Amino acid sequence: MNKTITNAAGNLILELRQDSMSAWLTIKETGKLIDERDIVSLIEEAGIKTGFDEALRFIRENDLEKEYNVPFPIAVCNVSEGSSTLRYHFNPDLKPDFSHGLILSELERLHFVSLNGIVADYSHNLFEQEGSIYDIFGELIQPDSIDTDQAKKLEGNNVRYDAATREFIACKPGYPYLDEQGKICVSDLLLINGEDFPSDASISVPVDLVIQGNLACAEIECLGSLSIRGDLHSSSLICHSDLLVNGDIVSCNKQGVLVWGETTCSGIRESRLFCKKQIRFSETIENCVIATDSEIIGIGNNSEIKGGSTQAGGSISIAKAGMGNNNVTEIEIAISPFYRAILMQMTRELIKLKDDTEGNSVAINELQSKIKVTERELDDQLNAFLHRPAEDRKSVIVSSEIKPLTSIRVLKHTYEISSHQFDGEFIEKD
């Protein structure tokens, strides 16, 4: 709708034309002199700030004459049609096959997006378009509208379209890509073939990871859950969620395996495993150092612990214990063995770093901060243990066979098994 403003004398009419975003002035022929200050006052009252040069250009190009009683433009906004283009924040030409497995070289080329990160947007660059950037009132011209229904048809897995911001947003952290229908997707799961890992490969993965087949001689930090569809051999591993190994964990004793969630596997041999939550296994734990703040559950009649040191903050239930020779098998229920184990590990690492205090100053400060956090968590675990319900009694249950030499400790009480016996229940005492 157009708007008109008239001066007090009634001989100047300023018309604001909304459809063309322009201002037109009509000077009535009254025989009286025109006061330029009246024209300036009308322009100021209307709030016009730009478009004056465009108006002069419009007059020249259209051979307009400034005549009485005929409106002529004094401010013009040249609005171009323009168009918004879909801009990807990743390489849409990469076609990763997330369902059949990637190789490490492909992973290095993929872009990662965080939760609620922008995957794509409709870009409208006013500075590259022809015509005016601002309207006659000095306001930045808004980009052309987007068909929301059409935009939503581009939503793929783990992606939503925000009509207000004209952006495609990641609903989960992961790797954006275009599927076969051209939809914008985010994969929150990586599948990598274990045989494609080169020797001594070191990677950090910010999403859930599945290793197809065996994995050996690798160094991995996984911020999500990790599933290995085979054996884990001679590797260093940090898993911030749950770990599932369909086979065995073997010879992972250098840096060991650190799991902040649950661990499920067939067996564990000659390895170090520190696990915050429950450990479930079905075959043999042999000559290992195990520490968990939760339970250890042996599944089936073949579950056994032979040799090494196994500590749990919760109860332990297995079928068999001991090796039947002079090698001692230590099974213990203690207070927060997981946090005590990683605290000891970090302390040893800190001592090594202090061999070069100046060169390792940043690493020392970071590690000292982690140690303080771990110490506080250890204190919380102790307080929780001291205030637990009276009926919460810890126990070690061996359902089938105990071979010597086996040492079973349940908090303050130790049981030395020096002769063969078929089973045993060792329950916490006051």
C-alpha positions in Angstrom: 0.0 0.0 0.0 1.3 3.4 -1.0 1.7 6.3 1.5 1.7 10.0 0.8 3.0 12.9 2.8 2.1 16.6 2.0 3.8 19.7 3.3 1.9 22.4 5.2 1.5 24.6 2.1 0.0 21.7 0.2 2.2 22.2 -2.9 4.5 19.3 -2.3 3.3 15.7 -2.3 5.7 12.8 -1.5 4.5 9.4 -2.5 6.1 6.2 -1.2 5.5 3.4 -3.6 5.8 0.1 -1.8 5.6 -2.1 -4.8 8.6 -0.6 -6.5 10.4 0.5 -3.3 10.7 4.1 -4.6 9.7 7.7 -3.6 8.1 10.1 -6.0 7.7 13.8 -5.6 4.9 15.9 -7.1 5.2 19.7 -7.2 1.9 21.5 -7.7 1.9 24.6 -9.9 0.7 27.4 -7.6 2.8 30.2 -8.8 4.6 30.3 -5.4 8.3 29.7 -4.9 9.3 26.2 -3.8 11.1 26.1 -0.5 13.9 23.4 -0.7 13.7 23.0 3.1 10.1 21.7 2.7 11.4 19.0 0.4 14.2 18.1 2.8 11.7 18.0 5.6 9.4 15.7 3.7 12.3 13.3 2.9 13.3 13.3 6.6 9.7 12.7 7.7 9.5 9.8 5.4 12.8 8.3 6.7 14.4 8.1 3.3 18.1 7.6 3.5 19.4 6.1 0.2 18.4 5.7 -3.4 19.0 9.3 -4.5 21.7 8.5 -7.1 19.6 5.6 -8.4 16.7 8.1 -8.9 18.9 10.5 -10.9 20.0 7.5 -13.0 16.4 6.4 -13.5 15.5 9.9 -14.7 18.3 10.0 -17.3 17.7 6.5 -18.6 14.0 7.1 -19.1 14.3 10.7 -20.3 12.0 12.0 -17.6 11.3 15.7 -17.2 10.7 17.4 -13.9 7.3 19.1 -14.6 4.7 20.6 -12.4 1.8 18.3 -11.4 3.7 15.2 -12.7 5.4 12.9 -10.1 9.1 12.2 -10.6 11.4 9.9 -8.6 13.7 11.3 -5.9 14.7 7.9 -4.4 14.8 4.5 -6.1 15.7 1.0 -5.0 16.7 -1.3 -7.9 15.6 -4.6 -6.7 17.0 -7.5 -8.7 15.4 -10.8 -8.8 18.4 -12.6 -7.4 18.3 -16.2 -6.2 19.5 -18.2 -3.2 21.9 -21.0 -3.8 22.2 -24.1 -1.7 25.7 -24.0 -0.2 27.1 -27.2 1.3 29.5 -27.1 4.3 31.2 -30.3 3.1 32.3 -31.8 -0.2 29.2 -33.1 -1.8 31.2 -34.8 -4.5 32.6 -37.3 -2.0 30.5 -40.4 -2.0 31.5 -42.4 1.2 30.1 -45.9 1.5 29.2 -45.9 5.1 27.3 -49.2 4.9 30.1 -51.3 3.4 33.2 -49.8 5.1 35.7 -47.0 4.6 39.4 -47.0 4.4 41.5 -44.6 6.4 42.4 -42.4 3.5 38.7 -41.7 2.9 38.2 -40.9 6.6 40.8 -38.2 6.5 39.0 -36.4 3.6 35.6 -36.4 5.3 34.3 -33.3 7.1 33.0 -33.7 10.7 30.1 -31.7 12.1 29.2 -31.3 15.8 25.7 -31.6 17.2 23.5 -28.7 15.9 26.3 -27.7 13.5 25.4 -26.3 10.1 25.6 -28.8 7.3 24.3 -26.6 4.5 22.4 -23.4 4.0 20.8 -21.2 1.4 23.2 -18.5 0.6 22.1 -15.1 -0.8 25.1 -12.9 -1.4 23.7 -9.3 -1.8 27.1 -8.0 -2.6 27.4 -10.2 -5.7 24.0 -9.4 -7.1 23.1 -6.6 -9.4 21.0 -3.8 -8.0 20.6 -2.2 -4.6 21.8 -3.7 -1.4 19.7 -1.4 0.8 16.1 -0.1 0.3 15.4 3.6 0.3 15.1 3.6 4.1 18.6 2.3 4.6 17.5 -1.2 5.5 19.4 -4.2 4.2 17.2 -5.9 1.6 16.1 -9.3 2.8 16.9 -12.3 0.6 14.3 -13.9 -1.5 12.1 -16.5 0.2 12.7 -20.2 0.1 10.1 -22.9 -0.5 10.1 -24.6 2.9 8.3 -27.7 1.7 10.9 -28.2 -1.1 13.8 -27.6 1.4 12.4 -30.2 3.8 12.5 -32.7 1.0 16.3 -32.5 1.2 16.3 -33.5 4.9 18.1 -36.9 5.2 19.2 -39.0 8.2 20.1 -37.0 11.2 19.4 -33.6 9.5 16.6 -31.0 10.0 15.9 -27.9 8.1 15.4 -24.6 10.0 13.2 -22.3 7.9 14.0 -19.3 10.1 17.7 -19.4 9.5 17.5 -21.2 6.1 20.0 -23.8 7.4 20.3 -27.5 7.5 21.2 -28.6 11.0 22.9 -31.8 12.2 20.7 -33.6 14.8 23.7 -35.8 15.7 27.5 -35.3 15.5 28.9 -37.0 12.5 30.0 -36.9 8.9 27.7 -35.1 6.4 27.1 -36.5 2.9 24.6 -36.7 0.0 22.7 -39.9 -0.4 21.7 -41.4 -3.7 18.5 -39.3 -3.7 20.5 -36.1 -3.2 19.3 -35.7 0.4 21.6 -34.2 3.0 22.5 -36.7 5.6 24.8 -37.1 8.6 26.3 -40.5 9.5 26.9 -41.0 13.2 28.5 -44.4 12.7 31.7 -45.3 10.9 32.4 -48.8 9.5 36.1 -49.5 8.8 37.6 -52.7 7.6 40.2 -53.9 10.0 42.5 -55.2 7.3 42.7 -51.7 5.9 44.5 -50.4 9.0 48.2 -50.0 8.3 50.6 -51.2 11.0 50.8 -48.8 14.0 47.9 -46.7 12.7 46.7 -44.0 15.1 43.3 -42.4 14.7 40.7 -40.5 16.8 37.1 -41.0 15.9 34.4 -38.7 17.3 31.4 -41.0 16.6 30.4 -44.6 17.0 32.9 -47.0 15.3 32.6 -50.5 13.9 35.7 -52.4 12.9 34.9 -55.2 10.4 37.2 -58.2 11.2 40.3 -58.3 13.4 42.2 -55.3 14.5 45.9 -55.4 15.3 48.7 -53.0 16.2 46.5 -49.9 16.2 46.1 -46.9 18.5 42.5 -45.7 18.6 40.5 -43.2 20.6 36.8 -43.5 20.1 34.5 -40.8 21.5 31.4 -43.0 20.9 30.9 -46.8 21.3 33.3 -49.2 19.6 32.4 -52.6 18.1 35.1 -54.9 16.8 33.8 -57.9 14.8 36.8 -60.0 15.4 39.9 -60.0 17.8 41.6 -57.0 19.2 45.3 -57.7 19.2 48.4 -55.8 20.4 46.6 -52.4 20.4 46.1 -49.3 22.6 42.5 -48.3 23.0 40.5 -45.5 24.7 36.8 -45.9 24.4 34.5 -43.2 25.8 31.4 -45.4 25.7 30.8 -49.1 25.4 33.2 -51.6 23.9 32.1 -54.8 22.2 34.6 -57.3 20.9 33.1 -60.4 19.2 36.4 -62.2 19.7 39.2 -61.9 22.2 41.3 -59.1 23.6 44.9 -60.3 23.2 48.3 -58.8 24.2 47.0 -55.3 24.7 49.4 -54.7 27.6 51.5 -51.7 26.6 49.1 -48.8 27.0 46.2 -51.2 27.5 42.5 -50.8 27.0 40.6 -48.0 28.7 36.8 -48.1 28.6 34.5 -45.5 30.1 31.4 -47.6 29.5 30.8 -51.4 29.5 33.0 -54.1 28.0 31.7 -57.2 26.4 34.0 -59.8 24.8 34.7 -63.5 24.5 38.0 -63.5 26.4 41.0 -61.5 27.5 44.6 -62.7 27.5 47.9 -61.1 28.5 46.2 -57.6 28.5 45.5 -54.6 30.7 41.8 -53.6 30.8 40.5 -50.7 32.9 36.7 -50.4 32.6 34.5 -48.1 34.5 31.3 -50.1 34.1 30.4 -53.8 33.8 32.6 -56.4 32.2 30.9 -59.4 30.6 32.9 -62.3 29.0 32.2 -65.9 28.0 35.5 -67.7 27.9 38.9 -67.0 29.6 40.5 -64.1 31.3 44.2 -65.2 31.5 47.2 -63.4 33.0 45.6 -60.0 32.8 45.4 -56.9 34.9 41.7 -56.0 35.1 40.1 -53.2 37.0 36.4 -52.2 37.0 34.2 -50.2 39.3 31.2 -52.4 38.5 30.5 -56.1 38.2 32.4 -58.9 36.3 30.0 -61.4 34.9 31.1 -64.7 33.4 28.6 -66.0 30.9 28.1 -69.8 30.7 30.1 -72.8 32.0 33.3 -71.9 30.2 33.9 -68.5 31.9 37.1 -68.6 33.9 39.8 -66.3 35.4 43.3 -67.7 35.3 46.3 -65.9 36.7 46.9 -62.2 36.8 45.1 -59.7 39.0 41.3 -59.0 38.6 39.6 -56.3 40.7 36.0 -55.2 40.7 34.0 -52.7 42.6 30.9 -54.9 42.3 30.3 -58.6 42.6 32.1 -61.2 40.5 30.4 -64.3 39.2 32.2 -66.9 37.1 32.3 -70.6 36.4 36.0 -71.4 37.1 39.0 -69.8 38.8 42.7 -70.6 39.1 45.3 -72.2 36.9 46.1 -75.4 38.9 49.9 -74.8 39.2 52.2 -72.5 41.2 51.0 -69.4 39.4 48.7 -67.3 41.7 45.3 -66.1 40.5 44.3 -62.9 42.3 40.5 -62.1 42.4 39.5 -59.1 44.5 36.6 -56.9 45.3 37.8 -53.4 46.3 36.6 -49.8 46.5 36.8 -48.1 43.1 39.7 -50.1 41.5 39.1 -48.4 38.1 39.7 -44.9 39.4 42.6 -46.0 41.5 44.2 -47.8 38.5 43.9 -44.8 36.1 45.1 -42.4 38.9 48.2 -44.6 39.3 48.7 -44.7 35.6 48.5 -40.9 35.3 50.8 -40.4 38.3 53.5 -42.5 36.6 53.0 -40.5 33.4 53.4 -37.3 35.3 56.7 -38.4 36.8 58.0 -39.1 33.3 56.8 -35.7 32.0 58.6 -33.9 34.9 61.9 -35.2 33.5 61.6 -32.2 31.2 59.4 -29.7 33.2 60.0 -26.8 30.8 59.4 -28.7 27.6 56.4 -30.5 28.9 54.8 -27.6 30.8 51.5 -27.7 28.9 51.1 -31.5 29.1 52.0 -31.4 32.8 49.3 -28.8 33.5 46.7 -30.7 31.6 47.6 -34.0 33.3 47.6 -32.4 36.7 44.0 -31.1 36.0 42.9 -34.6 35.0 44.5 -36.0 38.2 42.5 -33.6 40.4 39.3 -34.6 38.7 40.1 -38.2 39.2 40.9 -37.7 42.8 37.6 -36.0 43.4 35.8 -38.8 41.6 37.6 -41.3 43.8 36.5 -39.5 46.9 32.9 -39.5 45.7 33.1 -43.3 45.1 34.4 -43.8 48.6 31.6 -41.7 50.1 29.0 -43.6 48.0 30.5 -46.9 49.2 30.4 -45.9 52.9 26.8 -44.8 52.6 25.5 -47.7 50.6 22.5 -49.7 51.8 23.3 -52.4 54.4 21.8 -55.1 52.2 24.2 -54.3 49.4 26.7 -57.1 50.0 29.5 -57.8 47.5 30.4 -61.3 46.6 32.7 -63.6 44.5 30.8 -66.6 43.2 32.6 -69.5 41.5 29.9 -72.0 40.3 32.0 -74.9 38.9 35.6 -75.2 39.9 38.4 -73.5 41.8 42.0 -74.5 41.3 45.0 -73.6 43.4 46.7 -71.3 43.9 43.8 -68.8 44.0 43.6 -65.8 46.3 40.1 -64.3 46.7 39.7 -61.1 48.6 36.3 -59.5 49.4 37.1 -56.1 50.8 38.7 -56.8 54.3 38.7 -60.6 54.1 41.1 -62.8 52.1 40.5 -66.5 51.2 43.6 -68.5 50.1 42.6 -71.6 48.0 45.5 -74.0 48.2 43.6 -77.2 47.2 41.1 -78.1 44.4 37.4 -77.5 45.2 34.3 -77.6 43.1 32.7 -74.2 43.8 32.6 -71.4 46.3 30.7 -68.4 47.5 32.6 -65.7 49.2 30.3 -63.0 50.5 31.2 -59.7 52.2 31.4 -59.8 55.9 31.2 -57.1 58.5 
